[in-house]
Amino acid sequence: MAQKDRYYKVKPVPPGLRKSYPLREVKAGTLVKTLESAPQGSLDVIDVRIPSGRTKSVYSFQLTTPVKGPKAAKRR
């Protein structure tokens, strides 16, 4: 489940599905913060906040494993 207020790295839409699922507001690999929850692996479209502070949308199946926030990622 993609949980609200957690950070995720956006996974790409598989090549065979790109025509069927055209939403491409966020580039794959971008660290985002979810603004709502959705079942994992579903086709639900959820709002996320990208690093610039803008709100964009992704499919919930693109968010699989939560990661630490941006401050922790910069320390590595």
Secondary structure by P-SEA (a helix, b strand, c coil): cccccccccccccccccccccccccccccbbbbbcccccccccbbbbbbccccccccccccccccccccaaaaaac
